[in-house]
Amino acid sequence: MSILITGANRGIGSALAKEWQNAGENVIRTARNAPGMEALDVADPSSIEQLAKRLEGTPIATLVCNAGVSVDKFDELETGYAPELWAQSFAVNVTGVFLVVQALLPNLRANRDAGGASKIAIIASKMGSQNSSAGNRFIYRASKAAAINLGRNLAANLESEGISVGIYHPGWVATDMGGNAADLTLDEATPGLRQQIDTLTISDTGCFKSWDGTDCEL
Ligand SMILES: NC(=O)c1ccc[n+]([C@@H]2O[C@H](COP(=O)([O-])OP(=O)(O)OC[C@H]3O[C@@H](n4cnc5c(N)ncnc54)[C@H](OP(=O)(O)O)[C@@H]3O)[C@@H](O)[C@H]2O)c1
């Protein structure tokens, strides 16, 4: 059984990979540029295509769409949020998620056809919830709202095939993105996040859950 993680070279993706590897799972770590990992830039469609070609015929049980960017932390409403930041963020946080799922569907189906449970985990954020509209971070919020929406609609398409889709808020975690003031360390947040993904079944496909199992508002 294989678990493929995007953006597995640092932060939450790397910590999740180690969690599963320590539990004896076969993890396919992907990264833009890291020795020993499968090359994958989720913002580059040809990179996604090449990965899918290399993995042709390899069953994948769990696909974790983790790679993400946050580029507008310090932007101000009046002067910030340049168009290229929107394009860059959506290419990674939204289009990148969709294209990776689309490209690796044959692998998820192959696992299911071999009798396994296949699932997709989308690492979104509570900041994308319509009920967490505190202002600022317009690009990040909108991109994560779109990622949640993708997850909900993928769940609708894939339910009849028996492929589950879960959407997750990993917590506010101390990583390069989360920063030092975060609520949680990687050691605190990652085991819970992994557990949520491990226990996802088709009966709760389309769920949006926090790392600790609590339901998030859409
Ligand atoms: N940390 C938090 O508090 C928090 C809260 C809510 C949600 N999240 C979400 O959790 C996920 C992981 O965040 P993190 O905190 O671990 O962030 P991080 O430490 O900044 O790591 C981001 C990861 O995404 C990868 N990535 C960025 N652009 C990519 C691309 N074009 N193709 C492939 N990989 C790419 C990075 O690879 P490079 O090394 O190549 O840049 C890195 O591995 C993200 O989706 C984030 O939005 C995080």
The ligand as an SDF file (V2000), in Angstrom:
LIG
                    3D

 48 52  0  0  0  0  0  0  0  0999 V2000
    1.5020   25.6430    8.9880 N   0  0  0  0  0  0  0  0  0  0  0  0
    0.2580   25.9790    9.2270 C   0  0  0  0  0  0  0  0  0  0  0  0
   -0.0560   26.5930   10.2790 O   0  0  0  0  0  0  0  0  0  0  0  0
   -0.8380   25.6500    8.2440 C   0  0  0  0  0  0  0  0  0  0  0  0
   -2.1550   25.9600    8.6200 C   0  0  0  0  0  0  0  0  0  0  0  0
   -3.1860   25.6340    7.7470 C   0  0  0  0  0  0  0  0  0  0  0  0
   -2.9050   25.0050    6.5530 C   0  0  0  0  0  0  0  0  0  0  0  0
   -1.6200   24.7280    6.2070 N   0  0  0  0  0  0  0  0  0  0  0  0
   -1.3910   24.0570    4.9340 C   0  0  0  0  0  0  0  0  0  0  0  0
   -0.5950   22.9110    5.1270 O   0  0  0  0  0  0  0  0  0  0  0  0
    0.1920   22.6370    3.9560 C   0  0  0  0  0  0  0  0  0  0  0  0
    1.6580   22.4970    4.3520 C   0  0  0  0  0  0  0  0  0  0  0  0
    2.0550   23.7120    4.9720 O   0  0  0  0  0  0  0  0  0  0  0  0
    3.4040   23.8640    5.7980 P   0  0  0  0  0  0  0  0  0  0  0  0
    3.0670   24.6520    6.9860 O   0  0  0  0  0  0  0  0  0  0  0  0
    4.0920   22.5610    5.9160 O   0  0  0  0  0  0  0  0  0  0  0  0
    4.1960   24.8250    4.7870 O   0  0  0  0  0  0  0  0  0  0  0  0
    5.7590   24.9350    4.4490 P   0  0  0  0  0  0  0  0  0  0  0  0
    6.5790   24.5450    5.6110 O   0  0  0  0  0  0  0  0  0  0  0  0
    5.9080   26.2850    3.8540 O   0  0  0  0  0  0  0  0  0  0  0  0
    5.9470   23.8230    3.3130 O   0  0  0  0  0  0  0  0  0  0  0  0
    5.2790   23.9690    2.0920 C   0  0  0  0  0  0  0  0  0  0  0  0
    5.5630   22.7580    1.2270 C   0  0  0  0  0  0  0  0  0  0  0  0
    4.8790   22.9330   -0.0230 O   0  0  0  0  0  0  0  0  0  0  0  0
    5.8400   22.7730   -1.0580 C   0  0  0  0  0  0  0  0  0  0  0  0
    5.5120   23.5070   -2.2810 N   0  0  0  0  0  0  0  0  0  0  0  0
    5.3010   24.8430   -2.4380 C   0  0  0  0  0  0  0  0  0  0  0  0
    5.0910   25.1180   -3.7390 N   0  0  0  0  0  0  0  0  0  0  0  0
    5.1830   23.9300   -4.4050 C   0  0  0  0  0  0  0  0  0  0  0  0
    5.0690   23.5370   -5.7630 C   0  0  0  0  0  0  0  0  0  0  0  0
    4.8380   24.4430   -6.7280 N   0  0  0  0  0  0  0  0  0  0  0  0
    5.2020   22.2290   -6.0650 N   0  0  0  0  0  0  0  0  0  0  0  0
    5.4470   21.3160   -5.1180 C   0  0  0  0  0  0  0  0  0  0  0  0
    5.5980   21.6150   -3.8140 N   0  0  0  0  0  0  0  0  0  0  0  0
    5.4600   22.9110   -3.4750 C   0  0  0  0  0  0  0  0  0  0  0  0
    7.1520   23.2830   -0.4630 C   0  0  0  0  0  0  0  0  0  0  0  0
    8.2320   22.8520   -1.2430 O   0  0  0  0  0  0  0  0  0  0  0  0
    9.5600   23.7780   -1.4890 P   0  0  0  0  0  0  0  0  0  0  0  0
   10.4900   23.4460   -0.3630 O   0  0  0  0  0  0  0  0  0  0  0  0
   10.0340   23.3540   -2.8230 O   0  0  0  0  0  0  0  0  0  0  0  0
    9.1050   25.2060   -1.4440 O   0  0  0  0  0  0  0  0  0  0  0  0
    7.0660   22.6270    0.9110 C   0  0  0  0  0  0  0  0  0  0  0  0
    7.4130   21.2780    0.8340 O   0  0  0  0  0  0  0  0  0  0  0  0
   -0.0670   23.8010    3.0060 C   0  0  0  0  0  0  0  0  0  0  0  0
   -1.0380   23.4380    2.0490 O   0  0  0  0  0  0  0  0  0  0  0  0
   -0.6130   24.8830    3.9260 C   0  0  0  0  0  0  0  0  0  0  0  0
   -1.4270   25.8270    3.2470 O   0  0  0  0  0  0  0  0  0  0  0  0
   -0.5830   25.0380    7.0270 C   0  0  0  0  0  0  0  0  0  0  0  0
  1  2  1  0
  2  3  2  0
  2  4  1  0
  4  5  1  0
  4 48  2  0
  5  6  2  0
  6  7  1  0
  7  8  2  0
  8  9  1  0
  8 48  1  0
  9 10  1  0
  9 46  1  0
 10 11  1  0
 11 12  1  0
 11 44  1  0
 12 13  1  0
 13 14  1  0
 14 15  2  0
 14 16  1  0
 14 17  1  0
 17 18  1  0
 18 19  2  0
 18 20  1  0
 18 21  1  0
 21 22  1  0
 22 23  1  0
 23 24  1  0
 23 42  1  0
 24 25  1  0
 25 26  1  0
 25 36  1  0
 26 27  1  0
 26 35  1  0
 27 28  2  0
 28 29  1  0
 29 30  1  0
 29 35  2  0
 30 31  1  0
 30 32  2  0
 32 33  1  0
 33 34  2  0
 34 35  1  0
 36 37  1  0
 36 42  1  0
 37 38  1  0
 38 39  2  0
 38 40  1  0
 38 41  1  0
 42 43  1  0
 44 45  1  0
 44 46  1  0
 46 47  1  0
M  CHG  2   8   1  16  -1
M  END
$$$$
